[in-house]
Amino acid sequence: MSELRLVQSEVCPYAQRTHMCLLEKSVDFEVVEVDLGNKRAWFEEISPYSKVPVLQHGDVRLYESSIINEYLEDAFPEPALLPKSPADRARARIWIDFDNVKFVPAFYRVLLEQESSRQQALVDEIIGHLEFFESEGLPGDWEGPFWFGKEVSLVDLALYPHFERLVVLETYRNIAIPPACARLGEWYAAMKERDSARQTAHDDAYHLKAYSKYADGTASGTTAKDMRSCCGTAPGKTTKDARQ
């Protein structure tokens, strides 16, 4: 058995981040798949938040995908997945934080929200985030194809999984990468061809099925509960109903 053990569910974009990181590091690891709809007692014992991914590395047990990926960068420094300069490493962490704190919560909230007026506000918020990625993350002097140029980084791995799932937003909420965000489109096209992305990817039909309950407001998993608590929307109810 490998010393590295990734406990994941392939449906989860957060787990995909870490799976991609392990593939990029070319280390030997074992994958243990968890059914998030039927969580076993052993999983609840190793995952305090009842979420995937969990990484077990010998006696070390870690959770939260961004933290796991930074650990893998420290434990397996080659190939490097963070830039060399302190300034660029800080910028990398800023974009990972922006994705975690701004973009991803908006992704889930716009799906869970059933009231049309609030839904439109969240659509506008996501479009603004995509434009911010373009203007601030990939400015005019960006050469690509990845976030920091020719070499893939932890930023690319953090962002890619939810971009793979943009078909969900396009189908259920009519949100797509704006035509003006050409560099962002080029980045996404390059990432889709990355081996780590191809090995962990699923097709559009898979994602549409996986997120259908988010779109109709009935999702009840851990992530849905966390995101719903931020926007005050109850399962299967409009925001107005949830306040009653």
C-alpha positions as CSV (number, residue, x, y, z in Angstrom):
1,M,0.0,0.0,0.0
2,S,1.2,3.5,-0.9
3,E,2.4,5.8,1.9
4,L,0.1,8.5,0.4
5,R,-3.6,7.9,0.5
6,L,-6.1,10.2,-1.0
7,V,-9.7,9.8,0.3
8,Q,-12.0,11.5,-2.2
9,S,-15.2,11.4,-4.1
10,E,-14.7,11.9,-7.8
11,V,-17.8,14.2,-8.0
12,C,-16.1,16.7,-5.7
13,P,-14.2,19.6,-7.3
14,Y,-12.2,20.2,-4.1
15,A,-11.0,16.6,-4.3
16,Q,-10.2,17.0,-7.9
17,R,-7.8,19.8,-7.0
18,T,-5.7,17.5,-4.8
19,H,-6.0,14.6,-7.2
20,M,-4.5,16.8,-9.9
21,C,-1.8,18.0,-7.6
22,L,-0.7,14.5,-6.8
23,L,-0.6,13.7,-10.5
24,E,1.4,16.8,-11.2
25,K,3.9,15.7,-8.5
26,S,4.2,12.2,-10.1
27,V,4.2,10.6,-6.7
28,D,2.8,7.2,-5.9
29,F,-0.5,7.3,-4.2
30,E,-3.6,5.3,-3.5
31,V,-7.2,6.6,-4.1
32,V,-10.0,5.6,-1.7
33,E,-13.4,6.6,-3.1
34,V,-16.1,7.7,-0.7
35,D,-19.9,7.7,-1.4
36,L,-20.9,11.2,-0.1
37,G,-24.5,10.0,0.0
38,N,-23.7,7.1,2.3
39,K,-20.7,8.2,4.5
40,R,-19.2,5.4,6.5
41,A,-18.2,5.7,10.2
42,W,-14.5,5.3,9.3
43,F,-14.7,8.4,7.1
44,E,-16.4,10.5,9.7
45,E,-13.6,9.6,12.1
46,I,-10.9,10.9,9.7
47,S,-12.7,13.9,8.3
48,P,-13.7,16.4,11.0
49,Y,-15.7,18.5,8.6
50,S,-17.3,15.4,6.9
51,K,-15.8,16.5,3.6
52,V,-13.4,15.3,1.0
53,P,-10.5,15.4,0.3
54,V,-8.6,13.9,3.1
55,L,-4.9,13.1,2.6
56,Q,-3.1,10.5,4.7
57,H,0.7,10.5,4.5
58,G,2.1,8.0,6.9
59,D,1.1,9.3,10.3
60,V,0.0,12.7,8.9
61,R,-3.7,13.3,8.2
62,L,-4.8,16.5,6.5
63,Y,-8.0,18.0,5.2
64,E,-9.0,21.1,3.2
65,S,-7.8,21.0,-0.4
66,S,-5.8,24.2,-0.6
67,I,-3.9,23.3,2.6
68,I,-3.3,19.8,1.4
69,N,-1.9,21.1,-1.9
70,E,0.5,23.4,-0.1
71,Y,1.6,20.5,2.1
72,L,2.3,18.5,-1.0
73,E,4.3,21.4,-2.4
74,D,6.5,21.4,0.7
75,A,6.7,17.6,1.1
76,F,7.5,17.0,-2.6
77,P,9.1,20.2,-3.9
78,E,9.8,18.9,-7.4
79,P,8.3,19.8,-9.8
80,A,7.6,23.1,-8.1
81,L,4.0,24.3,-8.3
82,L,4.6,27.7,-6.8
83,P,6.7,30.5,-8.3
84,K,10.2,31.2,-7.1
85,S,9.9,34.8,-6.0
86,P,8.2,35.7,-2.7
87,A,6.1,38.3,-4.4
88,D,4.7,35.8,-7.0
89,R,4.2,33.2,-4.3
90,A,2.1,35.7,-2.4
91,R,0.2,36.5,-5.5
92,A,-0.5,32.9,-6.1
93,R,-2.0,32.6,-2.6
94,I,-4.1,35.7,-3.2
95,W,-5.7,34.1,-6.3
96,I,-6.3,30.8,-4.5
97,D,-7.9,32.8,-1.7
98,F,-10.0,34.8,-4.1
99,D,-11.2,31.5,-5.7
100,N,-12.1,30.0,-2.3
101,V,-13.6,33.1,-0.7
102,K,-15.3,34.9,-3.6
103,F,-15.8,32.8,-6.8
104,V,-16.6,29.3,-5.5
105,P,-19.2,30.5,-2.9
106,A,-20.9,32.6,-5.6
107,F,-20.9,29.5,-7.9
108,Y,-22.9,27.5,-5.3
109,R,-25.1,30.4,-4.2
110,V,-26.4,31.2,-7.7
111,L,-27.4,27.6,-8.1
112,L,-29.1,27.3,-4.7
113,E,-30.9,30.6,-5.0
114,Q,-34.4,30.2,-6.4
115,E,-35.7,33.8,-6.1
116,S,-35.3,35.5,-9.5
117,S,-34.2,38.9,-8.2
118,R,-31.5,37.5,-6.0
119,Q,-30.5,35.1,-8.6
120,Q,-29.8,37.9,-11.1
121,A,-27.7,39.7,-8.5
122,L,-25.6,36.6,-8.1
123,V,-25.3,36.1,-11.8
124,D,-23.9,39.7,-12.0
125,E,-21.5,38.9,-9.2
126,I,-20.1,35.8,-11.0
127,I,-19.7,37.7,-14.2
128,G,-17.8,40.4,-12.2
129,H,-15.5,37.7,-10.7
130,L,-14.8,36.3,-14.2
131,E,-13.9,39.8,-15.5
132,F,-11.7,40.3,-12.4
133,F,-9.8,37.1,-13.2
134,E,-9.3,38.4,-16.7
135,S,-8.2,42.0,-15.9
136,E,-6.2,41.4,-12.7
137,G,-5.1,37.8,-12.9
138,L,-4.3,37.6,-16.6
139,P,-3.5,41.2,-17.6
140,G,-2.5,42.4,-21.0
141,D,1.1,41.3,-20.7
142,W,0.1,37.8,-19.8
143,E,1.8,35.3,-22.1
144,G,0.3,32.0,-20.8
145,P,-0.7,29.4,-21.3
146,F,-1.0,29.0,-17.5
147,W,-1.6,31.5,-14.7
148,F,2.1,32.3,-14.2
149,G,3.3,31.5,-17.7
150,K,4.7,28.3,-19.1
151,E,4.6,26.2,-15.9
152,V,1.4,25.1,-14.2
153,S,0.9,26.2,-10.6
154,L,-1.2,25.6,-7.5
155,V,-3.4,28.5,-8.8
156,D,-4.2,26.6,-12.0
157,L,-5.1,23.5,-10.0
158,A,-7.3,25.4,-7.5
159,L,-9.3,27.2,-10.2
160,Y,-9.7,24.5,-12.9
161,P,-12.2,22.1,-11.3
162,H,-15.0,24.7,-11.0
163,F,-14.2,26.0,-14.5
164,E,-14.7,22.4,-15.7
165,R,-18.1,22.7,-14.1
166,L,-19.1,26.0,-15.8
167,V,-21.4,24.1,-18.0
168,V,-23.6,23.8,-14.9
169,L,-23.9,27.6,-14.6
170,E,-24.4,28.0,-18.4
171,T,-27.2,25.4,-18.5
172,Y,-29.0,26.2,-15.3
173,R,-28.3,29.9,-14.9
174,N,-27.2,31.1,-18.4
175,I,-23.7,32.1,-17.2
176,A,-20.6,31.7,-19.4
177,I,-17.2,33.2,-19.7
178,P,-17.8,36.6,-21.2
179,P,-16.5,37.1,-24.8
180,A,-14.4,39.9,-23.6
181,C,-12.5,37.5,-21.3
182,A,-10.4,36.0,-24.1
183,R,-7.3,35.4,-22.0
184,L,-9.4,33.5,-19.4
185,G,-10.8,31.4,-22.2
186,E,-7.3,30.6,-23.5
187,W,-6.2,29.7,-20.0
188,Y,-9.2,27.3,-19.6
189,A,-8.6,25.7,-23.0
190,A,-5.0,25.0,-22.0
191,M,-5.9,23.6,-18.7
192,K,-8.4,21.2,-20.2
193,E,-5.6,19.6,-22.2
194,R,-3.4,19.2,-19.2
195,D,-2.8,15.5,-18.4
196,S,-3.9,15.9,-14.7
197,A,-7.1,17.5,-15.9
198,R,-7.8,14.9,-18.5
199,Q,-7.2,12.1,-16.0
200,T,-9.7,13.5,-13.5
201,A,-12.2,15.1,-15.8
202,H,-15.9,14.2,-16.3
203,D,-18.1,15.1,-19.2
204,D,-20.8,17.7,-19.3
205,A,-23.6,15.2,-18.7
206,Y,-22.0,14.0,-15.6
207,H,-21.7,17.4,-14.1
208,L,-25.2,18.5,-15.1
209,K,-26.6,15.4,-13.3
210,A,-24.4,15.9,-10.2
211,Y,-25.6,19.5,-9.8
212,S,-29.2,19.2,-10.7
213,K,-30.3,19.3,-7.1
214,Y,-28.3,22.4,-6.5
215,A,-30.1,24.0,-9.4
216,D,-33.6,23.2,-8.1
217,G,-32.6,24.1,-4.6
218,T,-33.0,20.7,-3.0
219,A,-29.3,19.7,-2.5
220,S,-28.7,18.6,1.1
221,G,-25.0,17.7,1.2
222,T,-22.4,19.3,3.5
223,T,-21.3,21.8,0.9
224,A,-24.9,22.8,0.1
225,K,-25.6,23.3,3.8
226,D,-22.5,25.4,4.3
227,M,-23.3,27.6,1.2
228,R,-27.0,27.8,2.1
229,S,-26.1,29.2,5.5
230,C,-24.3,32.0,3.8
231,C,-27.3,33.1,1.7
232,G,-30.2,32.1,3.9
233,T,-31.9,29.9,1.3
234,A,-33.8,26.7,2.5
235,P,-34.0,23.6,0.4
236,G,-36.7,23.8,-2.2
237,K,-37.8,27.2,-1.0
238,T,-37.3,30.8,-2.2
239,T,-35.4,33.2,-0.1
240,K,-38.8,34.8,0.9
241,D,-40.1,31.4,2.0
242,A,-37.0,30.7,4.0
243,R,-37.6,33.9,6.1
244,Q,-41.1,32.8,7.1
